[in-house]
Every structure is written in C-alpha cells, then in structure tokens.
Amino acid sequence: MPTMLEFKGVSHRYGNTPSVHQIDLAIDDGQVVSLLGPSGCGKSTILRLAAGLEQPLEGEIYLNGELIASPTHMVAPEKRGIGLVFQDYALFPHMTVKENILYGLNTQKISAAEKDKRVHEVLDHIDLLGFEDTMPHQMSGGQQQRVALARALAPKPNLILQDEPYAGLDSRLRERIRDDMLHILKELGTAVLMVTHDSEEAMFMSDNITVVREGMVEQSGRPIDLYCRPSNAFVAEFFGEVNRIDGKISNGKLMTPFGAFAVPGRADGRDASLIIRYEGLVIEGSGTPDADVPNAEVMETRLLGRYSLVHLSMAHHNGEELHLHARVPGLNMFSPGDAVCLGLDESQVFIFQRRLTPSQNI
C-alpha cells in the first residue's frame, strides 16, 4: 500500500521553545492514524506541519511521495490537496450548507455543474440530502460536524486532517457520529490523520496510533499492540485507568503484595513500577471454594452501568496500606468490609523501570 504522508526526522520550535523533536510518522493510503497524547504534547503542531501552517526546523515531510516541506522548501497549504476538519467545525454562519461546501471548491478549476455534482455526492455520503439551504445554526452539533467533513471531502483531497473533531459533542452523540464518520471515510478510502487525547476514541477510529509525549514519539503501532504490549509506563497508563505499585529492584526483582516480579537485565537499586489495569485485578470472595486466604478488604463499590468499580484496601509488604481499584462486569455482590482474595490477570499487568527522561525507554 503506497504511503500517503511521511514525516522523516521532523523537528519544530516556537521561538526558543521546542515543540516536536525528530518525529518519524507514516500514513498509508486509506489509513486512519491517530496522534494520541496529553494537552501540550505537540499533537496539533504535527497536524499544522502536515497542513503547511508551520515549517520544519529539521527533517522532511512528503505527501504521496513528493516533498512538501523542509527547512528550505515549503509547498503552500492550498496547493497540498489536504482537507481540514476542526473541533469547532469552522462553518461560516452566514452561509447555507451548500454554500459552505462550495467554499471548499472555490480553488478548483471545475465547472458549476461539476461543483453541484460534488455537493450532491458528499451530502449523499453523509446522509444530509435535502439540507442544502439550511443554515448552520439550524442544525445539531452532529449535523454540523458532518457538514464540516463534507466540505473537507468535496475537493477530493489526498488526506484529511482532523483536530479533535468530536470533542465538542456529548458522549452519546460522539459515539454515534464517530461511528458514522469512520464508515464514510473507509467507504471513500480517504487517508486521515486525527489528533485526540481520548484513548478509546483513538482505538475505535484508528488503524494505527502514534502516542506523543513532550514532542516525541513514545510508541507507534496498531491499537491492539499499544494496549497489550505498551513499551513503557506512560503508554500503559494512557490506555485506561491503572493501579501503580512503586518500588526498587533488588536481586533483579520487584517485590510487591502479589509476589516478586522479575526484571531481567535491569540494575539493582533502580526504581520500578508494577502497572495493573483496573480490569487486571481478579476478585474472589472469602467464601469461594477455590479462594485463597483473603488478602484485601472491600472499601466501597460503585455501579457504573456496564461495570462496577470496586475500591479495595491491601497491606503492602513494607507495612503501608495500599489502595487499589478493580473494574468488574455488571452488578457486583461485594459490600464494604468484605474480606476478599485478590489475584492478577497477567495479560493486564506490566512492569517497567522508572523513566529518566521523556526520550528514554524504561
């Protein structure tokens, strides 16, 4: 599959402040790739570099095999054939739906009949035929988002850039709209680079995810790879809530209330952390036939719809009280004060050394 967008060793700074450093990134034709990370990590700067709104200090950017940006070369944004979809939709309030979409076609040398045909096609794709004369303020947030996508799609771009496109929608509408958007994008085979800080959204929408921290790539790969095989604690913690047990490596092992965990090839005396996803804690009641001796106490439970969150207390080997959380399916039968036995689902448990700098693996 041909590569649509490629960053090679791209760095950028705002004044004296570094924003991104030595970014390598590739998006194949038809792929949806997400940039995932906390606010201020450089995600939007990477998007602006791809759009042509910023110029690299180092490195090169290629679009469909052609150089579009380097420290000495810059293709203008309007000549890149890239569509943009922003968080606030950026629809013109004084224009109808049709006029908003036609605005995106103004730079193309095509006939009025062809422009009308393109408008009809994209409105059909987003299921908004009949809304041509509607004003943006007469539409719901989800409908406005679809119009913004239609405006980006109408010029038939090589690539679409989306900057947190669903952040302004309520949770239930967001799930439905991003599902609709994914089907549309996959049907059209359009390559997409999307910025988000929502790991669930990134996993749902993306063929590949690039996790960014402090302007550098922490890990890239398929959603299943990043979730099941995170390269460090930062990545593991970004894909869902976790329990974290810190300690020091001694004789190549980290001692925890769940036993000793080997840390092969690691230096003794270094700090390390055991990362346990909430769903990685297995709870068995003290009356369960196969249960061991209880080693924890239930402090509180909360039903959160599809699952329950259980707050537990456990004694640490160093004498401290350890507070943990477990996520269990459906309605649980535990009550405050219950003595339980805690175990681990090893597929949801990771061990890492404490990182020294953002650029070092742990």
Secondary structure in CASP SS format (residue, H / E / C, confidence):
PFRMAT SS
TARGET T0000
AUTHOR 0000-0000-0000
METHOD secondary structure of the structure
MODEL  1
M C 1.00
P C 1.00
T E 1.00
M E 1.00
L E 1.00
E E 1.00
F E 1.00
K E 1.00
G E 1.00
V E 1.00
S E 1.00
H E 1.00
R E 1.00
Y E 1.00
G C 1.00
N C 1.00
T E 1.00
P E 1.00
S E 1.00
V E 1.00
H E 1.00
Q E 1.00
I E 1.00
D E 1.00
L E 1.00
A E 1.00
I E 1.00
D E 1.00
D C 1.00
G C 1.00
Q C 1.00
V E 1.00
V E 1.00
S E 1.00
L E 1.00
L E 1.00
G C 1.00
P C 1.00
S C 1.00
G C 1.00
C C 1.00
G C 1.00
K H 1.00
S H 1.00
T H 1.00
I H 1.00
L H 1.00
R H 1.00
L H 1.00
A H 1.00
A H 1.00
G C 1.00
L C 1.00
E C 1.00
Q C 1.00
P C 1.00
L C 1.00
E E 1.00
G E 1.00
E E 1.00
I E 1.00
Y E 1.00
L E 1.00
N C 1.00
G C 1.00
E E 1.00
L E 1.00
I E 1.00
A E 1.00
S E 1.00
P C 1.00
T C 1.00
H E 1.00
M E 1.00
V C 1.00
A C 1.00
P H 1.00
E H 1.00
K H 1.00
R C 1.00
G C 1.00
I E 1.00
G E 1.00
L E 1.00
V E 1.00
F C 1.00
Q C 1.00
D C 1.00
Y C 1.00
A C 1.00
L C 1.00
F C 1.00
P C 1.00
H C 1.00
M C 1.00
T C 1.00
V H 1.00
K H 1.00
E H 1.00
N H 1.00
I H 1.00
L H 1.00
Y H 1.00
G C 1.00
L C 1.00
N C 1.00
T C 1.00
Q C 1.00
K C 1.00
I C 1.00
S C 1.00
A H 1.00
A H 1.00
E H 1.00
K H 1.00
D H 1.00
K H 1.00
R H 1.00
V H 1.00
H H 1.00
E H 1.00
V H 1.00
L H 1.00
D H 1.00
H H 1.00
I C 1.00
D C 1.00
L C 1.00
L C 1.00
G C 1.00
F C 1.00
E C 1.00
D C 1.00
T C 1.00
M C 1.00
P H 1.00
H H 1.00
Q H 1.00
M C 1.00
S C 1.00
G H 1.00
G H 1.00
Q H 1.00
Q H 1.00
Q H 1.00
R H 1.00
V H 1.00
A H 1.00
L H 1.00
A H 1.00
R H 1.00
A H 1.00
L H 1.00
A C 1.00
P C 1.00
K C 1.00
P C 1.00
N C 1.00
L E 1.00
I E 1.00
L E 1.00
Q E 1.00
D E 1.00
E C 1.00
P C 1.00
Y C 1.00
A C 1.00
G C 1.00
L C 1.00
D C 1.00
S H 1.00
R H 1.00
L H 1.00
R H 1.00
E H 1.00
R H 1.00
I H 1.00
R H 1.00
D H 1.00
D H 1.00
M H 1.00
L H 1.00
H H 1.00
I H 1.00
L H 1.00
K H 1.00
E H 1.00
L H 1.00
G C 1.00
T C 1.00
A E 1.00
V E 1.00
L E 1.00
M E 1.00
V E 1.00
T E 1.00
H C 1.00
D C 1.00
S H 1.00
E H 1.00
E H 1.00
A H 1.00
M H 1.00
F H 1.00
M H 1.00
S C 1.00
D C 1.00
N E 1.00
I E 1.00
T E 1.00
V E 1.00
V E 1.00
R E 1.00
E C 1.00
G C 1.00
M E 1.00
V E 1.00
E E 1.00
Q E 1.00
S E 1.00
G E 1.00
R C 1.00
P H 1.00
I H 1.00
D H 1.00
L H 1.00
Y H 1.00
C H 1.00
R C 1.00
P C 1.00
S C 1.00
N C 1.00
A H 1.00
F H 1.00
V H 1.00
A H 1.00
E H 1.00
F H 1.00
F C 1.00
G C 1.00
E C 1.00
V E 1.00
N E 1.00
R E 1.00
I E 1.00
D E 1.00
G E 1.00
K E 1.00
I E 1.00
S E 1.00
N C 1.00
G C 1.00
K E 1.00
L E 1.00
M E 1.00
T E 1.00
P C 1.00
F C 1.00
G E 1.00
A E 1.00
F E 1.00
A E 1.00
V C 1.00
P C 1.00
G C 1.00
R C 1.00
A C 1.00
D C 1.00
G C 1.00
R C 1.00
D E 1.00
A E 1.00
S E 1.00
L E 1.00
I E 1.00
I E 1.00
R E 1.00
Y H 1.00
E H 1.00
G H 1.00
L E 1.00
V E 1.00
I E 1.00
E E 1.00
G E 1.00
S C 1.00
G C 1.00
T C 1.00
P C 1.00
D C 1.00
A C 1.00
D C 1.00
V C 1.00
P C 1.00
N C 1.00
A E 1.00
E E 1.00
V E 1.00
M E 1.00
E E 1.00
T E 1.00
R E 1.00
L E 1.00
L C 1.00
G C 1.00
R C 1.00
Y E 1.00
S E 1.00
L E 1.00
V E 1.00
H E 1.00
L E 1.00
S E 1.00
M E 1.00
A E 1.00
H C 1.00
H C 1.00
N C 1.00
G C 1.00
E C 1.00
E E 1.00
L E 1.00
H E 1.00
L E 1.00
H E 1.00
A E 1.00
R E 1.00
V E 1.00
P E 1.00
G C 1.00
L C 1.00
N C 1.00
M C 1.00
F C 1.00
S C 1.00
P C 1.00
G C 1.00
D C 1.00
A E 1.00
V E 1.00
C E 1.00
L E 1.00
G E 1.00
L E 1.00
D C 1.00
E H 1.00
S H 1.00
Q H 1.00
V E 1.00
F E 1.00
I E 1.00
F E 1.00
Q E 1.00
R C 1.00
R C 1.00
L C 1.00
T C 1.00
P C 1.00
S C 1.00
Q C 1.00
N C 1.00
I C 1.00
END
